[in-house]
Amino acid sequence: MAVGEKQAAFFDVDNTLIRGSTIYFLGRGMYQRGYFTKADISRFVLANLRFRLTGTEKREEIEKFQNAATSFIGGHNVQDIQNLAQEIYDEYVSPALWLGTIEIAKKHLADGVEVWLVTAAPEDMATLIAKRLGLTGALGSKAAITDGVYTGEMNGPLLHGREKAIAVKRLAEERGFVLQQCFAYSDSFNDLPLLETVGQPSTINPDAKLRIWATRERWPIHDFRRARKINRFLGPAISRLASIGALIKPRGHRR
């Protein structure tokens, strides 16, 4: 890398940095605190699942999820939701973090590389996660605000698919990143535009389509799900073997 060229690493969030959905955690926490009814959260969860299971760029599915992603916070005070988000981070997000992904992010920071989260989740929540982890910043879907209250509408497009690539290119221009020298990480084939925007793409916990693509392109593949399964099955076995070994270990001879 030439002197003066700036690098950044861009990380997707859901299933790349955390196990599960950021916006689902937010909705769950709000429901448990009485912000809305079971019917409200059922509609939201259904839209969330439909959006993720279709795995397509269908505009109607994106719009359904976009509406669900912002309408449930509509009418609520911004500061109240931000305070609530702190609690939700501690309660749901922190225990769901993929430690392997955090290690990769921390190594980039140690090497002088900026680390940015890029997600379809609300940017306020993504920024909170970035701050709590000591990362550089976050790009996310922006919820519209009027007089300190969420309106329930979007301020701009849902940061999904090609919109992530557009946002990253814009950020690169603002901060002087050389994209050919930058990194990107994701679990989803839908993030292919983001991954192909940088010179050094990698996959983390990839879905089937992305794994095939990454294998063909010889991109690095990190699968922390597999390591977690191995640890879950081998951990108890290793502990038992260690215990047996301690029991049968020859005792020292008496003099």
C-alpha positions in Angstrom: 0.0 0.0 0.0 1.4 3.4 -1.0 2.1 6.0 1.7 -1.1 8.0 2.4 -3.5 5.4 1.2 -6.2 4.8 3.8 -7.8 1.5 4.4 -11.1 0.4 5.9 -12.8 -2.9 6.8 -16.5 -3.1 6.3 -18.5 -5.6 8.3 -22.1 -6.7 7.8 -23.8 -7.2 11.2 -26.6 -9.8 11.3 -25.1 -13.4 11.3 -21.7 -11.9 10.5 -21.0 -10.0 13.7 -23.9 -11.3 15.8 -25.9 -14.5 15.9 -29.4 -13.4 14.8 -31.1 -10.1 13.7 -30.3 -6.7 15.3 -33.7 -5.4 14.5 -35.4 -8.5 15.9 -33.5 -7.9 19.2 -34.6 -4.3 19.3 -38.3 -5.3 18.6 -38.2 -8.0 21.2 -36.8 -5.7 23.8 -39.5 -3.1 23.0 -42.2 -5.7 23.2 -41.1 -6.9 26.6 -41.1 -3.4 27.9 -44.7 -2.8 26.7 -44.1 -0.6 23.7 -46.4 -2.6 21.5 -48.7 -5.6 21.3 -48.2 -9.2 20.3 -50.0 -8.5 17.0 -47.5 -5.7 16.3 -44.5 -7.9 16.9 -46.1 -10.8 15.0 -46.4 -8.6 11.9 -42.9 -7.3 12.3 -41.4 -10.8 12.8 -43.3 -12.1 9.8 -42.0 -9.3 7.6 -38.5 -9.9 8.9 -38.7 -13.7 8.1 -40.2 -13.2 4.7 -37.4 -10.7 3.8 -34.7 -13.0 4.9 -36.1 -16.3 3.5 -36.8 -15.0 0.0 -33.1 -14.1 -0.5 -34.1 -11.9 -3.4 -34.0 -8.3 -4.5 -37.8 -8.2 -5.0 -38.8 -4.6 -4.5 -42.1 -5.5 -2.8 -40.4 -7.7 -0.2 -37.8 -5.0 0.5 -40.6 -2.4 0.9 -42.5 -4.7 3.3 -39.4 -5.1 5.5 -38.5 -1.4 5.2 -41.9 -0.4 6.5 -41.8 -3.0 9.3 -38.3 -1.9 10.2 -39.3 1.7 10.9 -43.0 1.7 11.7 -42.6 0.0 15.0 -40.5 2.8 16.4 -42.8 5.5 14.9 -44.2 7.9 17.5 -41.5 7.1 20.1 -39.0 9.7 21.5 -35.6 9.3 20.0 -33.8 9.6 23.3 -36.1 7.0 25.0 -35.3 4.5 22.2 -31.6 5.2 22.4 -31.6 4.6 26.1 -33.6 1.4 25.6 -31.1 0.3 22.9 -28.3 0.4 25.6 -30.2 -2.1 27.6 -31.0 -4.3 24.6 -27.3 -4.3 23.7 -26.4 -5.7 27.1 -29.3 -8.1 27.3 -29.4 -9.6 23.7 -26.6 -8.3 21.4 -23.6 -8.7 23.6 -24.2 -12.5 24.4 -24.8 -13.1 20.7 -21.5 -11.7 19.4 -19.3 -13.9 17.3 -16.0 -13.5 19.1 -14.1 -14.7 16.0 -15.4 -11.8 14.0 -14.5 -9.3 16.8 -11.0 -10.7 16.8 -10.7 -10.0 13.0 -12.1 -6.5 13.5 -9.7 -5.8 16.4 -6.7 -6.9 14.4 -7.7 -4.5 11.6 -7.9 -1.7 14.2 -4.4 -2.7 15.5 -3.1 -2.4 12.0 -4.4 1.1 11.6 -7.4 0.1 9.5 -10.7 1.8 10.2 -13.6 -0.6 10.9 -17.1 0.2 9.9 -20.4 -1.7 10.3 -22.6 -1.7 7.3 -26.2 -3.0 7.9 -29.8 -2.7 6.9 -30.6 -2.3 10.6 -31.4 1.2 12.0 -28.2 3.3 11.9 -28.7 4.4 15.5 -28.5 0.8 16.7 -25.6 0.1 14.5 -23.7 3.1 15.8 -24.3 2.0 19.4 -22.9 -1.4 18.6 -19.8 0.1 17.0 -19.3 2.4 20.0 -19.6 -0.4 22.5 -17.1 -2.5 20.6 -14.6 0.4 20.0 -15.0 0.4 16.2 -14.7 3.4 14.0 -18.4 3.9 13.0 -21.5 2.5 11.3 -23.6 2.9 8.3 -27.3 1.8 8.5 -30.8 2.5 7.4 -31.8 6.0 8.6 -35.2 6.4 10.4 -36.8 9.8 9.8 -37.0 12.1 12.9 -39.2 15.2 13.5 -39.0 17.2 16.7 -37.1 14.5 18.5 -39.6 11.8 17.6 -39.3 8.9 15.1 -41.9 9.4 12.4 -42.1 5.7 11.5 -40.7 6.4 8.0 -37.4 6.0 6.3 -35.0 8.8 5.6 -33.5 7.4 2.4 -33.3 3.8 1.2 -33.0 0.6 3.2 -29.3 -0.2 3.3 -29.5 -3.5 1.6 -27.9 -5.2 -1.4 -26.6 -2.6 -3.8 -27.4 0.3 -1.4 -24.6 -1.0 0.8 -22.1 -0.7 -2.0 -23.3 2.8 -2.8 -23.0 3.9 0.8 -19.5 2.5 1.1 -18.3 4.2 -2.1 -19.7 7.5 -0.8 -17.9 7.0 2.5 -14.7 6.1 0.7 -14.8 9.4 -1.1 -15.5 11.4 2.1 -12.7 9.7 4.1 -10.2 9.0 1.3 -10.3 5.2 1.4 -8.7 3.3 -1.5 -11.3 0.7 -2.0 -8.9 -1.7 -3.8 -7.0 -1.8 -0.5 -10.1 -2.2 1.7 -11.7 -5.3 3.2 -15.3 -6.4 3.5 -17.0 -9.3 5.4 -20.5 -10.7 5.1 -22.5 -13.9 5.5 -25.1 -13.2 2.8 -25.1 -13.6 -1.0 -27.2 -10.5 -1.0 -24.1 -8.5 0.1 -22.2 -9.5 -3.1 -22.3 -5.9 -4.3 -20.6 -4.8 -1.1 -18.0 -7.6 -1.2 -17.1 -6.9 -4.9 -16.7 -3.2 -4.1 -13.4 -3.8 -2.2 -10.2 -5.4 -3.2 -10.1 -7.8 -0.3 -13.5 -9.5 0.3 -14.0 -12.3 2.8 -17.0 -14.3 4.0 -18.0 -15.1 7.6 -20.6 -17.8 8.3 -21.6 -17.7 4.6 -25.0 -18.9 3.3 -24.9 -21.7 0.7 -24.8 -19.4 -2.4 -22.1 -17.2 -1.0 -20.0 -20.2 0.0 -20.1 -21.5 -3.5 -19.2 -18.1 -4.9 -16.4 -17.5 -2.4 -15.0 -21.0 -3.1 -15.0 -20.3 -6.8 -13.4 -16.8 -6.4 -11.0 -18.2 -3.7 -12.1 -15.7 -1.1 -11.3 -16.4 2.5 -14.1 -18.3 4.4 -14.4 -18.0 8.1 -17.1 -20.2 9.6 -17.4 -19.7 13.4 -20.6 -21.8 13.4 -18.6 -24.9 12.7 -16.1 -24.1 15.4 -18.9 -23.6 17.8 -20.5 -26.9 17.0 -17.2 -28.7 17.3 -16.5 -27.1 20.7 -20.0 -28.0 21.8 -19.5 -31.7 21.0 -15.8 -32.1 21.7 -15.6 -29.9 24.7 -17.4 -32.3 27.1 -15.6 -35.3 25.6 -12.2 -33.7 26.1 -13.1 -32.8 29.7 -14.1 -36.4 30.3 -10.8 -37.7 28.8 -8.9 -35.3 30.9 -10.7 -36.5 34.1 -10.0 -40.1 33.2 -6.4 -39.3 32.5 -6.1 -37.7 35.9 -7.6 -40.8 37.6 -5.3 -43.3 35.9 -2.1 -41.2 36.1 0.5 -43.2 37.9 1.2 -42.1 41.4 4.7 -41.3 42.5 6.6 -44.2 44.2 7.1 -43.9 47.9 10.7 -43.8 49.0 
